[in-house]
Amino acid sequence: MAEAVVSTILGQLASVLQQQVEEEVSLVVGVDEEVQKLTSNFQAIESVLEDAECKQVKVKAVGDWLDKLKDVSYDIEDVLDEWNTAIQKLRIMEDENASKLVTKVCSLMSCYRFCCRRVVKRHDIAMKIKRINQTLDVIAMEKNRFPLSSNSIKGARGVEREITTSFVDESEIHGRDDDKKEIKNFLLSESSNGPTSHPIISIVGLGGIGKTTLARLVFNDHEVTVHFNEKIWVCVSDPFDEIRIGKAILESLIGVAPNLYEFESVLIKIKESINDKKFLLVLDDVWTEDSNKWEQLKSSLKYGAKGSRILVTTRKMNVAKAMGSTNFVEVGMLSDEKCWSLFSQVSFYGRNNEECKKLEGVGRTIIKKCKGLPLAVKTLGGVLCFKTTIEEWQSVLDSEMWELEDAEKGIFTPLLLSYFDLPSELKRCFLYCAIFPKDYVMKKDQLIKLWMAQDYLRTQRNKDVELVGEEYFEKLAMRSFFQDFERVEDDGSIVSCKMHDMVHDSAQYLTKNECFSVEVDDSKGFPLNSSYSKARHSMIVLERNASVPTSIFQENRLRSLIFECDRWRDHTCIDISNLFNYLTCVRALRFHGKLIADVPSSISKLTHLRYLEVSENYDIRELPETVCELYNLQTIDISYCENLNKLPEGIGKLVNLRHLINYARFRACSYMPKGIERLTCLRTLSKVIVSGDKKACTFECLRNLNRLGGSLEIRCSGVDLGEINKAEFKNKTKLLFLDLWLSSNVSNEEALEDFQPPPNLERFDLNEYRGTSRLFLNWMTSLTKLRMVWLCDWSGTELLPPLGKLQFLERLYIWHMKSVKRVGDEFLGMESDNLSASSSSSSITAFPKLQSLQFKEMQDWEEWDCLTSGRGGEDIKIMPCLRSLKIRYCLNLKTLPDYILQSTTLEELEITGCQVERAENWVKDSGIPKFRIY
C-alpha cells in the first residue's frame, strides 16, 4: 500500500506547485528547494517499493521500514492538503470580494490583514515540509540496508487484457450436486421432530470451501421456498450475540426491526411470530462451542409447526455438535476436474479456443495448488483472466508466495498472489474495505465516495472520478474480492456486496491494523487494545446506550471515522461536542442513524474533510454556517434528516462539492439558499426547493448545474412555473430521473406544455398538478429513453394525458387522480381526430412496449372503456406487451375494457377494493398465473 501512497504524493506535489504558479502565490525563501528534495527522495524510494511490498510478508524488517514510510507519507499528504486548501481559500475569497462593493479603505485594510495571514501560513507549511524532509532523509538511507530490486522489471507484468463486459459472476455451484440433494431431502422430508426441538442439519467444512454458497443455493431453491411458511437467514459470525440473533430472526419474520431491548421480550415475540408456522432458519457462519448460548433461542423456536428445520454452517464439527445437530454434511474438497471447470470459467472468459489450449497445461498445474478450495480457484482465476501470455501464467505458478505457511500468517496464499498482482491504486481501495466488520453489506456508491475522499482514485482526462471508482470496483469484483452482490432488477447494475471472511482476514492482516472496526456496548465496555493506536480508518458500531469512547481519538491519526448505530439502538443521542478537537486529519466522517442531535460549529476545524454524512439523524434541525468553511468537501449526505429545515446560507463556498444527497421521506427541507448556483461541480443533487423568495434558490439558479446526473426531485414553493425553462434542463444530458412537485397554488398549464426536458430522461414523475385543462405533454414523445412515468395527486383535470403515444414506455403508475371519472380513447392517444390524421397507416399501436400498469386510489373513476376497436378498418393494437396490471382502491370502477379482458400476455393481475364485475370468473378462465382479487 505504501507504493500507492507515494505515487499519490508525487502527483500532489506536482499539482500544488502548478496551482501556485497559476495563482501567482510566492513562497517564502527556501521552500522550493525543500519541495524538490522531497520529490527526489520519494522518487528514489518509489523505485523499490513494489519489491518491498512483496518482501514484507517474509522479512519483518522490511515491513517495519514500510510502516515508517507510510507514517511520514501520511504526514506529507496532510501538509500538501493544507497547502492546497490555503490556495483554494484565497481563490474563493478573491471571488467573493470581486462580487461585493466595498470601500477602498476597507478593501486595503482587509488586503493587509489577509496578506499577513498568508505569509504566516506559508511559513508554517514550509517549516513542516522541512521537518518531514529530515525524517524522510533517514528513511531513504535505511532502504539501502535491504536487497530491494528496482521497479524497472515492472514491465514483466505485461499489459492487462481488456475486459469489455461486466465481471464473471459464477451463478452455478461446481461439484456440489450430491450435497445439495442431501440437504434438500432432509429439509423436505416428513420425518418427525424431536421431543423438544426441530431437526438441525449442519454444513461443516474449511473456510473457502463453499458452505455459505451451498446453503444459499438450497435456501433459494423453488421447492424449498414453497415448502415453508417462513424462511429466515441470519449471519451469526463471532461472537454469538443471542440478542442480536434473536432480533434478526424477528426482523425477518415481522418485516421491521423490533424495538425490544430485553432478551426475554425478544424470545416471547419469536414464540408468537412462529407459532404453528413451518419455518426454515439458516444460521450462517457459527463459531461458538458453548451450547448454553444457543439453548434459550433454540427453546423459543420449538413452537414452530411440525416440519420446521434449522440449517447451520460452520468450520468446526465441535460447533455443529454444540448446536445439537441431528445430521451433518461434511463439504469436501472439489476434485481436480471440478476445480478446472470453475477455474476455466473465470480465467478463460472472453478468450478464443487457441488461447485456451496454450494456457491449459500451466493452468491445470496451478489449480493443484488450490487444494480443492473453490475460493482459491476463483481468486486465482480472477488474477489470471488479466494475464495474456504463458510467461505471465508461469510467473504465478513459480511465485515464492506458495512457500509461505498459511496457518502461521493467518492469510490465504492465493489471496496474497491476487493482492500483489493488483495495480497500486487498487491495493489501497481493496484494503480500505477492512474498515467494515465481517459480513457487512457495503454499498457500492458509498464505498466509491469514501475512496474518493481518501484520494485513492486517479483522475483521468475527460472522465469523472466517480466513473474511475466504478472501474476500480468492477476490477476488484472480477478478481473475487467481493461477493453476494445485490443488483438493480432492471439493468443488473450492482447496488451492494460483501467480502468473504477469509478475504476480510487477509485485508485486515495486510493493513496491519490501519483499518479497524469495533462494536461498543456500555454493558461490556470498550475493547481497546494497543493495535488501535495504529488505526487510520475506523468504524464504530454503537449498541444499546453506548457513548463515544473518547480514548479512541487521542492518537489524532484517524483519516476515516464511521459511526453506525445498531438497528435496535435506543434513541439516545451521543455527545460529540469535543470530538472534533481530536480529528484534525479526518477526511471522511459518518454518523448514520439516531446518533446525534446537532452538528457542532467546531466542525470547521476539520479542514481536510471531504465526506460528511449525518443521515437518518432525525433531531438535527440545521447545519452550522461553519460547515461552509470546509472547502474540500466533496460529499454531504443529509438523507432522511426529517427535521432539517434549511441549508446554510454560505453553501455556495463549497465549490468542490460533487454530491449533495438530501432524500427525505416525509417533511422536506423548506428552504435552499441562492448560493446553490455556484456549486457547478455537483453530480448529485437529490432534492431542490425552488422558491419565489429573492434570497432563495430559483429555477435560474439551476441553469449552470449541467453536470447533474441520476435523479433530481424539484419541489416548487410559491414560484412561477413559467420560469421553469430558465433552469435549462435541455442541457442536463446526464439527468435520468426528474421528479417534479408543483405547489398547490400553481396552475400554469402552458408552462408544462412548453417545458424543455432533459433529453435523456428515463423516468418522469409529475405530482400535485392543479390545472383544470387536460395536459397533452407532447414533449414526452421526443424522449426516446423514457421508460417510466408516474402521475400522482392531480386535481381539477378530468381527462388523462394521451400517454399511449409514448412509444418506449414500459411502466406507468397513476395515483390519486381526484377528478378523473372516465378513462377512454383519449388515454390511448386514439381519439377520432388522431385516427383520421393517421389513416395512411394500416396499423396503430397504443402503449406498444408497456409491461406494467398501476392505478391507485382514484375515488371518482367509474368507467374504463375503448371505442376505437375495429373503427375505420385499421389494425389497432393496445398494450400488446402488458404483463402486470394492478388496480387498488378505485372504489367505483365496475368494468374492465376488452383489450384487458382479451389480453394474452397478462401474467399478474391485482384488483383490490374495487367493484369490477365478472373479474373473478374471467380471471379463473383466463389462466393468468398470478392474480389477487378482493
N, C-alpha and C positions, 0 to 999 in steps of 0.2 A: 504493500500500500504506500510505502514511502516514495516509490517511484512516481506514483500518480501525484502525490503532494508536491514533490519537487518540480515536476513538469508544470503543474498549475502555477506555482510560484514564479517560474521563469516567464510564463505568459503574463502574469500580473505585473511583473517588473517592467516588461516592455510596454504594457498597456498604460500604466500610470505615468511613465515617462512621456509617452505620446500625448496623454491628456494635458500634462504640464505645458508642453510645447504649444498645444492648441489654445490653452487658456492664458498663455503668456504669464505664468506664475514663476518667479525666480526662486531658487532655493538658496539657503544660507551657504556660505563657503564650505567646501569640502564634502558635501553630501553626494555630489555627482561621482566623486572618486569612490566613496563608500558603496554606492549602488553598483558601480562597475565591479568592485571587488566582490560584492555579494553575488552578483551574477556569475562571475568567474568561478567562485567556489562551488556554487550549485551546479554549474555545468560540468565541472570535474567530478563531482560526486555522482551526478546523474549517469555518467558513462558506465558505472559499475553496479548500478542499483538492481538491474534485472538479475544478475548473478547473485548478488547479496540476498535478494528476496528468496531465492531458492535455497541458498546455503543456510539461512537462519533456522530452518527446520532441523538441521543436523548439528549446527555449530552454534552453541548458546552465545558465544562472544559476538558473533555477527548479529544475532538478534538484539543483544543489548546495544550495539552500536547503532542499529537501525532505530531503536527506541529513542536514543538521544537525538538522532537526526530528525525524527518525527516531531519531537518536542520543540526543537528550535524552528522547525518548518512552520508549525502552528503559530509560533510567536511572530515570525516574519509575515505570515498571512494576515495576522491581526494588524500589524503596523501598516502594511500596504493598504489594507482596507480602510484604516483610519486616514491615511494619506488621500486615498481616492474619495472618501466621504468629504474631506475638507474641500477638495476641488469642486465636488458636486454642490456642496452647500454654498460656496462662493458663486457658482453659476446661478443657482436658484435665487439667491439674494439680489444679484445684479438684475435678473429678470423682473423681480418684484419691484425694485427701485425704479426700473425703467418704465414701469406701468403706473407709477404714482407721481403726482405733482407735489414736490417738496420744496421748501425754501432753500436757497443757496447756502445759508448758514447751517441749517440742519443737515444738509447734504454733506458739507465739508466736515462738520463735526462727526457725523456718522462714519464718513470715509476714514477719518483719522483714527477713530476708536477701532474700526474694523481692521485697518492695516496693522495696527499694533498687535491685535489678536492673531493676525495671520503670521507675523514674524515669530511670535512665541510658539504658535502651533508648529510651524515648520522646524524651529529649533528643537522642539520636543521630539518630533518624528526623527530628525537627524541623529539625536543622541541615542534613541532606541535602536536605530539601524546600526550605529557604531558598536553598541554593546553586543548586539546579535552577531555582528561580524566577528567579534573577538571569540565568541563561543564557537562559531562555525569554523574558524581557523583551526581550532583544536580537533574538531570532529573530522575535518578534511584531512588532517595529518594522521589521525587514528586509522583511517581506511587503509593506509599503507601496511598496516600490521597483518592484513588478511590477503590471501591469494585470490583476489577477485578479478574476474575476467571482464574486459570491456564489452560494451553492448554492440561492438562492431559486427558481431556474429548474429545480430538481431534478424538480419535478412533471412536467416535459415528458417525462420518461422513461415516464410512464404506469404503470398497474398491470399487473404481469406476468400473462399469461394462465396460468391454472392448467392443468397437465397432470396428468391423473388416473391415467394409466397410466405404465409404465416408458418410459425414453427410447427413441428410434428407433435401432435398431442395423442399419445397412444390410448385409444379407447378400448382396445382389446387386451385381455389378460392371456399371457402366453403360458401354456403348460399347467393350468390350474383347473381344467375342466372337471377332473375327478374330485378335487377338493370342493369345488363349488357344488357339485351334485350331492356330495355327502352332507354338506351344511344345509342345503335346501331340503333334503329328505328329512333331516332332523327337525327343521323349523316347521315343515308342513305335515309332519306325522301326527297321528291321533293318539300317541302314547300318553298315558295318564300322568298328571302332575304328581310330584312328591307330596308327602303328607303336610309339609309346612311351606313349600316354596315351588316356584316354577322351574322346569329344567333349564340348566345353564350349559352352554357349549362354549369352549374356549379355543380360539385360534392361537397357536403357540409357534413362535419362530424367531430367528435372528432379526436384528434391525436391518431394514432394507430388503427383506425377503418378500414383501408384498402382502402383509397381513391386513393392513387397513384397506388396501386396494381390493383385496378379495372380499372383505366384509362389506365394502361399499357396493361391489358388484351384486352381491346377494341381496343387500338392503334395497337396491333399486330395481330388482327383478320384478316383472309384472305379476307373476304368480304369487310372490311373497307379498306384494303390495295389496292385492285384493283379498288375501287370506286373513290379514289382521285389521282390526278396527283402528288401531293406533300404531304408528311407527315412531320411535324416539331414538335419536342419535346424540350421544354425549361424549365429547372428547375429555377424558379423565386426566391423563398425564400425571405428573408428580409435583406436589404432594396430592394425596387423595383427600380432597376437601369435601366432606359429606354435605355441608350446607350448599356449597356451590353446585354440586352434582344434583342434589335434590331440586334446587331452583331451576336448573337447566332442564330437568325432566318435566317440571311443571310448566315451564315456558313453552315447551314443545306441545304439551297436552292442551293448554288453555289459550295459547296464541299470544300471550303478553307476559312480560316479566313480572312475577309476583312481588307484591310489596310486603314481604314477610321477613322477619329477622331471627325468629327463634326456630331451632331445628324441629322442635315438636310440632309447631304450626305447619311447617313445610311437610312433615310426614303425614299429618292429618289431611292436608289438602291433596296430597298424592293419593291417599286411600280413596278419597271422594271422587277424584278425577278418573281413576282407572277401574272403579267398581263395576264388575260384570262386563268389562271390555277386554277383548282379546288383543294383547299388545305384543310388539316386538321391541325390546330395548337393547341397543348396542352400546356397550361401554368400551370405547376405543382407547388403547394405549394405557393399560392399567399397570401400576408398578408396585403397589403396596402388598406386602406379605402378611399384614396384620388383619386377620379376619374380623376382628372386633369393629374396625372402621366401616365395614360393609354390612354388618348384621342388621342394624336398625333400618337402613334403607331397604335391605332385602325383605325384611318383615313387612314393610309398608306395601310392597309390591304383590304380596300374596293374595290381595283382594281382587286382582285381575281375573278375568274369566279363564276357564279351562282352555288349554291350547296356547296360552301365552308363553313366550320364550325370551331368554336373555342370552345375548351373544357377547363374548368378551374377546378382546385382542390383547396379547401380552408377549413379552420376550421370554418370560420365565415360567417354567412348569410349576414352581412353588407358588407363584401368584395365582395361577389357574386353580390349584388345589385349595388355596386360602379363600378363593371366591366361591367354593363349593360346587365346582363344575361337575356335571354328570357325564359329559362327553368331551373328548379332546380331538382336535385336528392339528396335527403337527405338520406345519408347512415346510417342506424340504427344499433343497437347492434345485434350481432348474437344470435340466440336462443340457449338455453342450449344444444339441440341436435346437432346443427351445431358446437357449441364450442367443444362438446365432440368428434365429428368426427375429427376435426382438432387436438385437444389435443391428442387423442389416436394414430393418425397417427405419431405424433412426439415422444411421451413418450413411446409408446409400440413397437417402431421399434426394430425388432430383438428378441422380446420375444415370448415365446410359449403361447398357449391358457390358460393353467393353471395359469401361472404367471399373465396374463392379468385379469383373473377373480378375483384373490386375491386382486388386486390393484384397481379394478374398483370402489368400494364403496367410498374409500377415494379420488380417482381421481375425481369423479363426484362432491364431496363436494368442492374440491379445485377450480374447474373451475367456480363455482358460484361466487367466489371472483374476477373473472376476469371481471365481469360486461359486458360480451359480446364483449370485445375488442380483436380482433384477435392477435394483437401484444402481449398482456398479455398472451393469451393462448399459443402462440408459445414459448414465453420466458419461461414460467413455464414448458411447455412440454420439452424444452431443458434442464432444471435443472433436471427434474425427470427421464429423459431417462437414467441417470447415476446412479440412486438410485436403489438398488437391493431388499430392504426389505420394508415391510409395515410400520415398525417403522420409517424408514427414510422419507417415504412419509408423515407420520403423523406429523413428526417434522416440515416439511414445512407448513403444514396446521396450526399448533399451533404457528408458529413464531410470535413474538411480532412486527415484521415489519408491519404486517397488521394493527396495531393500529396507524400508522403514518398518518398524514394528507398530502395527496399527494400535494394538492394545496399550502400548506404552504412551503413544502420542494422544490417544483418545480421539483420533480422527481417522478418516477413511481415505486410503491411498488414491482410489480413482477420483475422489473429490479434490484431493490435492493436485493431481495431474490436471484436472479440469480448471481449477482455480489459477494455477501458474501459467496455463495456456491463455488466460484471458488478457486482452489489452489492458494497460494500466488503468485507463479510465473506468473500465467495467469492474475491476477489482474493488475499487472504492465503493461503487454502487452496491455490489453484492455484500460486502462486509457491513455496510451500513444497516442492512436488514437484521443484523444481530441485535439491534436496539429493541426489537419486539420480542415478547415472550414466545415460547414454543406454542405452536398451533394457533398463532394469532392470524386473523384474516387481514391481509394487507390490501388496502385499496390502491389500485394502480395509479390513478391520477394524483392522489395524495402523496404517494411514495415519490413520484416524479417531481412534485413540487418541493419535497424535502431534499431530494438530491440537488435540485436547482438551488436551494437555499445554501447548501454547502459548497456551491460552485464545482460540482462534480461533472457537469455536463459541458463538454467542449463545444463552444459556439461554432457554427458553420455559416458561411455567407449565404444569404437568401433562404435560410431555414430557421424557423422558430426553435428556440432551445427546447420547448416542450416536445417538438417532434423528434429531436435528438434523444430526449428521455424515453420516448416511445420505442425508438430503435434499440436503445440500451436494454430496456425491459424485455423486448422480444428476443434479443440475443441471449440474455440470461435464461429466459424460459426455454429456448431451443436447446440449451445445454443442461436442462433438467434441474436447474437450481430452484425452480418454482414448480408447484403442482396444485391440484384441487382448484382449478380455475372456475370462477363464476363468470358467465358470459351474458351479453345482451341477446335476447331472443331473436331480434330482428336481423342483426348483421354478424353475430358471433364474436363481436369485439369483447375483450376481457375487461371485467369490472374489478375483480379481486382475485387473490390467490393466497396460498400458504407455502411454507417451507417444510420439507421433511425434517423430522427430528435430527437425523444424522447430518443433514446439510446444515441445520442450525448449529449443531455442536461444532462442526468444522469451522463455520463462520466465527463463532464465539472464540474458539481456540486461536484462530488466525488474527483476530483483532486484539488479542492479549488484554481483554477486559476494557478496551476502549469503548465498547458498546455494552450497555448494562441495563437490564430490566429487573424490576423488583416489585413485589406486592407488599403493601404496607397496611397493617391492621393494628389498631391500638391495643387490642387484646393480646396480640402476640409480640408486639414490639417491632422495631425496625432491624432487619438482619444485615447490618452494616459490617463489612469486613475490609481488610487492608487493600484488597484489589480494587475497591471502588475509587480509591484516590487517583487511579489512572484513567477514570472514565472521562470521555469527551462527549459521549452521546448517551442519554439515559431516558428510559421510560419508567414511570412510576404509576402503578395501579393502586388507587386508594380504595380500601374496602371499608364497609360499615361506617364508622365515625372517625376514621383515621385523619390525622392532621399532617401537615407538611413537616417532615423531619429536617430541620434547618442544618443539621450536621452534614447533610449530603453536599451542601453547596460551598463549604468553606475552602475547598481547594481552588475554586474560582476558575475552573478549566472548561466547564461544560459548553459545548457548541450546539447541542440539541437537548431540549428538555421537554418531554411529553408527559403530561398528566392525563390520566384517564380514570374515571370513577367506575367502580364495579357497577354493573347494571342494576343491582338491587341495593345500592347505597342509599342511606337515609339522606334527605335533602338538607344537609348541614354544610354551609359554605366554609371554605378554609380561608385562613388569613394569609394573604400574600403581600402585606404592606411593606415588609422589609426584604422580600425575596429578591427584588431587582438590584439590591446593593451587592449581591454576590455574583450576578450573571453577566459580567461585563464582556464576556466573549461569545455569548449565545447568539446563534443565527436562526434557530428555529425554536419556537415556543408554542406549546399547545395545551390548552385547558379544555377538555371535552367533557361536557355533561354534568350539570348541577354541582359545580365546584366553587365558583367564585361569584361574589355579589357585585363587584366593580373591578375596573382596571385602574390601578393607582397611577397618578400623574408621574411618578418616578420612573415609569417605563421609558421615558426619554433618555435614560442612562444607557439603554441597550442599543448603542449606535451601530452595531453590526447586524442587527435583527433584519431578517429577510422574510421570515414566515411567522405570522401571528394568527393563531386560531383560538377563539373563545366560544366555539359552537355549543348550542344547547345549554347555555347558562342563562336561565330564564329571569334571573334577578338583575341582570345588567340593564341599565336604562340609558347609558350613554358611554361613548368613548371619550377620554380626555383629549383636549386640544394638543397635548404634548405628544400624542401618537404621530402627529403630523411633522414632528422633528426627526422621525426615523426615516431618513431619506433613502435608505437601502431597501425598504420594504418592497417585496415582490408579490406577496400574497397576504390578504386579510380575509379570514373566514369568520363571519359572524352569523352563520346559519342558525336559524331557529332560536335566536335570542329574541323571544317574542315580545319582550317589553322594551327593547331598544328603540327609542323614539326618533333619533336623528343621528346623522353622521357629523363629525366635527367640521367646522367652517373652513379650516385650513387644509382640507384633504387634497386640494389642488397642488400642494407642495410635494406630494408623493409621486413624483414624475416617473419613478421606476416601477410603480405598481402595475402588475400584469393581471392579477386575479383578485377581484372583489366579489366574494362569494357571500351572498346575503339572502338565501332562501328563507321563507317563513311559512309556517302552517296556517296561522290564524291572523293575528294582528301584524301588519307590516309597518316598517319604519315609515313615518308620515312625512318626513322632510329630508331632502337631499340638497346640499348646497350647490351653488353655481360652479364652484371650483371643479366639479366633475369634468368639465370641458377640457381641463388641462391634462387629464390622465390619458394621453394619446397612446400609451403603451398597453392599455387594457386589452387583454384577450378574453377575459371572463368578467361579465357584469350580470349577475343573476337577476337582479331586480332594480328598476329605477322608478322613482316617484317624480312625475312631471307635473309642475305646478305653475300657476299664474303669478306667484309671488316673485317680485323683482330680484330677490336675493337667492331664490331657489332655482333648481335645475329646470330648464325648459327643453322643448324639443330641439331648439337650435344648439343647445349645449352638447347634444349627441352627434353633431354634424361631423366632427373630426375623429370620432372614435371608430375608425374604419377597420381596425384590427379585431373587433369583437367577433368571437366565434361561439359555437354551441347555441345556448338558449338565452333569451332575454325576455323578461317579464316587464311590461310597462304599465304602471298604474297612473291614470290621469286624475288630477285633483284640481278642479276649477280652472282647467286650461281650455283654450280654444282649439278644438281638434283640427281646425283649418290650418293650424301651424305644423301639422304632422310631417309634411314633406320637407320642412326646414331641417329635419334630422338627417335627410339624405340617405335613407335606408337603401336606396338603389346602389349605393357604393359599398355596402357592407356585405361583401361577397362570401364571407365565412360564416355569416349568421344562418343557422339552420332551423331554429325554432323561435317563433315570435308569439308571445302570449300577451294580448292587448286587453286591458281592463279599462272600460270607459266609466267615468263618474256619472252619478245619477242625473246631473244637470246638463249633460252633454247630449245633443240631438242633431249633430251635424252630419247628415246623410251624404251630402255632396263630398265632404272631405274623405269619407271612407270610399266612395266610388272613384275618386281621383288619386287614391293612395298609390305611391310608387314603392313597392315592397322590395325587400332583399331578394335578389334574383335566384338564389339557390335554396330558398326555403323548402324544408321537408315537412314541416308541421306549422300550422297556423291555428291559434285559438282566439276567439273573439267573445268577450264576456261583457255583460251588462249594457247591451245596446238598448237605447230607449226611443228609437225613431218610430214614427207611425207609418212611414212608407216602406215598401218592400225593397230590400237591398238586392242588387244584382252582382256586385263584386266581380265585375268582368275581368279585372286584372289577375284574378286567380288562374284563369285559363292559360296565362302565359308562363305559369310556374311549372315547368316540366318535371321538377323533382318533388313536387308536393305530394306526399303520401298520406298525410293525416290532417283532418280538420276537426276542431272541437268548438261547437257553438253552445254557449251556456248563459242562462239567466237573461233572456231577452224579454222585453215587454213593449206593447204597442203595435208591433207588426203582426199581421195575421197570416202572412204567407212566408214560406221558407225561400231562401235564395235558390236559383237553378243549379244546384250542386252536381246534378247528373252530367253536366258538361265537362267536369274535371276528368280528363282522360287518364290520369295516372293515380287518382285517389284510391287508397287501399283500405283506410279505416275512417269512419265517420261517427262522431258522437254528438248527439243533440239533446241537451238537458234544459229543463226548467224554461220552456218556451210558454210564457204565461198566456199569450193571446192567440196562439195557433189553434184553430178548430178543425182544419182540414188539410191534409197533405195529398196532393194530386199531381197532375201533369207538370205544373209549374216547378215542383221539386225536381223532377227528372230533366227539366230543360226542354220539354217536348210539348209546349203549348202550340196551338194551331198555327200561329204566325211563324213559329220556328220551324214547324214541319213543312210549311209551304216554301219557306226560304231554302230548305234543304231537299226539295223534291227531286233534284237532279240525282240524288244518291238513292240507290235501291235498298240500302241497309243503314239503319240508325241504331246506335247503342248508347244507352244511358248507364252511367256508372260502369264502364267496361272492365275496370280492374278492382272494383270494390269487393273486399273479402269480409269485412266486419262492420256491422251497423248496429248502433245502440240508441234507443230513445229512453229518456228517463224523466219522470215527474212532469209530464205535460198535462196539466189538470183539465184543460178545456178541449183537448183533442178528442174528436168523435169519429172522424172519417179518414180512412186511408184507402184511396182508390186510384184507378188509372183508366182514362177514357180513350187513350190513343191506340190501344191494341187493335191491329188489323185495319186501321183507318188509312185510306189513300193508297192501299196496296203496298206500302213499304214493309220491309222486313225489319221489325222492331224488336230489339233485344234489351232487356232490363236486368241489370245486376247479374250477368252470366257467370260471375266467379264468386258469388256470395256464399260464405261458409258459416258465418256466425251471425245470428240476429238475437238481440236482447231488448225486450220492451218491459220497463219496470215502472209500476205505479202510474200508469196512464189510465186513470180510473174510468174514463168514459169511452175509451176505444172499444169498439164492438166487432169490427171486421178487419180482415187482412186482404190485401189486393191479390188478384190472380197470379201475378208474377212471383209472389212469395209462395202461395199455395201450390204452384206448379213447378217450383224450383227443384232441380235435380242435383244441385251442388251443395245444398244446405246440410251441414254436419252438426251444428249446435243451435238449439233454439231455447230461449228462456222467456217465458211470459209470466210476469209477477204482478199481482194487484191490478188486473185488467178484467174487462167483461167480454173478451174476444169470443165470439160464438163459434162453435164447431171446431175449436182449436184442438182439443184433446183427442177427439176421434180422428181428425185429419192427421195429427202427428203420429198416432199409432199406425195409421195406414201408410204413412209416407216412408217409414223406415229410417228416420233421422236417428243417428247413433246416440246423440246426447240431447236430451230435452228435459225441461222442467216447467211445469205449468201449475200455478196455484194463485 
